Amino acid sequence: MEFSRTAIPDVVLCKPTVFYDKRGYFFESFKKEAFENFLGYQVKFCQDNESKSVKGVLRGLHYQLPPFAQSKLVRVIYGKVLDVAVDIRKNSSTFGHYVAVELSDENKHQLFIPKGFAHGYKVLSNEAIFSYKVDNYYHKKSEAGILYNDSDLNINWQVIDDNLCISDKDKNQPVFKEAKVFETIY
Ligand SMILES: Cc1cn([C@H]2C[C@H](O)[C@@H](COP(=O)(O)OP(=O)(O)O[C@H]3O[C@@H](C)C(=O)[C@@H](O)[C@H]3O)O2)c(=O)[nH]c1=O
């Protein structure tokens, strides 16, 4: 696995080494030791999630508030998405900035998004299966979000289809200026 820091250095891109042969392929999708050696700290993943979406779906921007804040290690096992992480740590020099990367079954890239970021993705393929690890359990009352098309964040989602499919919850998320943010950098 090759790790590299993105424009927001706490968000890390992970590129696995893929071994192809006549049967197909093999790769290590997660190896705690290498991952934590690169990060320089421990991450105790405790829950794995998977979701399937069709073209036009946009999920996000989501996060959980402390003490249930979550770090996420996200990837796509089928299809292609544009994945977005927004820095919502008040004391960060990149507060309000975002990182956007394409994750697909072809590139097999993963994105590590630490606590203090809002996360979302837009499906770019006909279907996509999204899979991710989190290091804190789902806690409904701690869920928070930001409107995906907030004008201050000004996220370039690449394509916003006429048939944009978004949950009622996400249509009604607060704008960035009114969203709950993180007071500390973890
Ligand atoms: C996230 C989550 C949802 N649920 C339930 C709640 C609800 O009934 C159903 C669907 O939930 P949602 O609509 O919030 O699913 P979704 O919009 O896919 O939520 C996810 O979006 C992406 C962008 C993230 O970053 C994730 O952390 C997560 O918030 O699943 C769980 O039981 N456990 C979980 O961990």
The ligand as an SDF file (V2000), in Angstrom:
LIG
                    3D

 35 37  0  0  0  0  0  0  0  0999 V2000
  -24.5610    5.4880    8.9080 C   0  0  0  0  0  0  0  0  0  0  0  0
  -25.4990    4.4370    9.5350 C   0  0  0  0  0  0  0  0  0  0  0  0
  -26.8390    4.4110    9.2050 C   0  0  0  0  0  0  0  0  0  0  0  0
  -27.6600    3.4910    9.7660 N   0  0  0  0  0  0  0  0  0  0  0  0
  -29.0850    3.4790    9.3780 C   0  0  0  0  0  0  0  0  0  0  0  0
  -29.8300    4.7550    9.6300 C   0  0  0  0  0  0  0  0  0  0  0  0
  -30.8240    4.8280    8.5000 C   0  0  0  0  0  0  0  0  0  0  0  0
  -32.0270    4.1510    8.8570 O   0  0  0  0  0  0  0  0  0  0  0  0
  -30.1660    4.0550    7.3630 C   0  0  0  0  0  0  0  0  0  0  0  0
  -29.5880    4.9480    6.2840 C   0  0  0  0  0  0  0  0  0  0  0  0
  -28.7800    5.9380    6.9160 O   0  0  0  0  0  0  0  0  0  0  0  0
  -28.2720    7.2010    6.1300 P   0  0  0  0  0  0  0  0  0  0  0  0
  -29.3500    7.7300    5.2700 O   0  0  0  0  0  0  0  0  0  0  0  0
  -27.6490    8.1510    7.1110 O   0  0  0  0  0  0  0  0  0  0  0  0
  -27.1320    6.5490    5.2030 O   0  0  0  0  0  0  0  0  0  0  0  0
  -26.0050    7.3010    4.3740 P   0  0  0  0  0  0  0  0  0  0  0  0
  -26.5830    8.5370    3.7820 O   0  0  0  0  0  0  0  0  0  0  0  0
  -25.3760    6.3290    3.4830 O   0  0  0  0  0  0  0  0  0  0  0  0
  -24.9920    7.7290    5.5270 O   0  0  0  0  0  0  0  0  0  0  0  0
  -23.6200    7.6560    5.3270 C   0  0  0  0  0  0  0  0  0  0  0  0
  -23.2610    8.6870    4.4160 O   0  0  0  0  0  0  0  0  0  0  0  0
  -21.8640    8.8070    4.1640 C   0  0  0  0  0  0  0  0  0  0  0  0
  -21.6610    9.9800    3.2560 C   0  0  0  0  0  0  0  0  0  0  0  0
  -21.0570    8.8460    5.4010 C   0  0  0  0  0  0  0  0  0  0  0  0
  -20.0720    9.5680    5.5270 O   0  0  0  0  0  0  0  0  0  0  0  0
  -21.4290    7.8680    6.4510 C   0  0  0  0  0  0  0  0  0  0  0  0
  -20.7520    8.1270    7.6620 O   0  0  0  0  0  0  0  0  0  0  0  0
  -22.8940    7.8190    6.6670 C   0  0  0  0  0  0  0  0  0  0  0  0
  -23.3330    9.0090    7.3080 O   0  0  0  0  0  0  0  0  0  0  0  0
  -29.1260    3.2840    7.9630 O   0  0  0  0  0  0  0  0  0  0  0  0
  -27.1950    2.5570   10.6580 C   0  0  0  0  0  0  0  0  0  0  0  0
  -27.9750    1.7030   11.1780 O   0  0  0  0  0  0  0  0  0  0  0  0
  -25.8790    2.5660   10.9840 N   0  0  0  0  0  0  0  0  0  0  0  0
  -24.9890    3.4700   10.4510 C   0  0  0  0  0  0  0  0  0  0  0  0
  -23.7790    3.4380   10.7820 O   0  0  0  0  0  0  0  0  0  0  0  0
  1  2  1  0
  2  3  2  0
  2 34  1  0
  3  4  1  0
  4  5  1  0
  4 31  1  0
  5  6  1  0
  5 30  1  0
  6  7  1  0
  7  8  1  0
  7  9  1  0
  9 10  1  0
  9 30  1  0
 10 11  1  0
 11 12  1  0
 12 13  2  0
 12 14  1  0
 12 15  1  0
 15 16  1  0
 16 17  2  0
 16 18  1  0
 16 19  1  0
 19 20  1  0
 20 21  1  0
 20 28  1  0
 21 22  1  0
 22 23  1  0
 22 24  1  0
 24 25  2  0
 24 26  1  0
 26 27  1  0
 26 28  1  0
 28 29  1  0
 31 32  2  0
 31 33  1  0
 33 34  1  0
 34 35  2  0
M  END
$$$$
